[in-house]
Amino acid sequence: MHADVHHLLHTVAAAELHSRTGEFRLPRADLRTRVGWTLVEVGLRLTAQGRDAAATRAAAFRPA
């Protein structure tokens, strides 16, 4: 098969698949928003735990 014919067939197949994707799209904006805020919440919890643990270690340390 010639490269030009192969490229043309690939272009036609890709265009057909691309036109059919609209039927199967999921509402991703809501999912992205929920995942993003979940990651922010987890990050804030991790930093708060780290801050509390560091404060506990600093309070336990008493110089001689």
C-alpha positions in Angstrom: 0.0 0.0 0.0 1.3 3.4 -0.9 2.0 5.9 1.9 -0.4 8.4 0.4 -3.3 5.9 0.3 -2.5 4.7 3.8 -2.5 8.3 5.1 -5.8 9.1 3.3 -7.5 6.0 4.8 -6.2 6.9 8.3 -7.4 10.4 7.9 -10.9 9.3 6.9 -11.1 6.7 9.7 -9.9 9.3 12.3 -12.4 11.9 11.1 -15.2 9.3 11.3 -14.2 8.3 14.9 -13.9 11.9 15.9 -17.4 12.8 14.6 -18.9 9.9 16.6 -17.2 10.9 19.9 -19.9 13.5 20.6 -22.4 10.7 21.3 -20.3 9.2 24.0 -18.9 12.1 25.9 -19.3 12.2 29.6 -19.7 15.4 31.6 -16.1 15.6 32.7 -16.2 19.1 34.1 -18.1 18.0 37.2 -15.7 15.1 37.8 -12.6 17.3 37.4 -14.0 19.8 39.8 -14.8 17.1 42.4 -11.4 15.4 42.0 -9.6 18.8 42.2 -11.3 19.9 45.4 -10.7 16.4 46.9 -7.0 16.8 46.2 -7.0 20.2 47.8 -8.8 18.9 50.9 -6.3 16.0 51.2 -3.4 18.4 50.8 -4.7 20.7 53.5 -5.2 17.8 55.9 -1.7 16.5 55.3 -0.2 20.0 55.9 -2.3 20.4 59.1 -1.1 17.0 60.4 2.5 17.9 59.6 2.2 21.2 61.4 0.6 19.5 64.5 3.3 16.8 64.6 6.1 19.4 64.3 4.5 21.5 67.1 4.4 18.4 69.3 8.0 17.6 68.7 9.1 21.2 69.4 7.1 21.2 72.7 8.7 18.0 73.7 12.3 19.3 73.1 13.7 21.1 76.1 17.3 22.3 75.9 19.5 21.5 78.8 
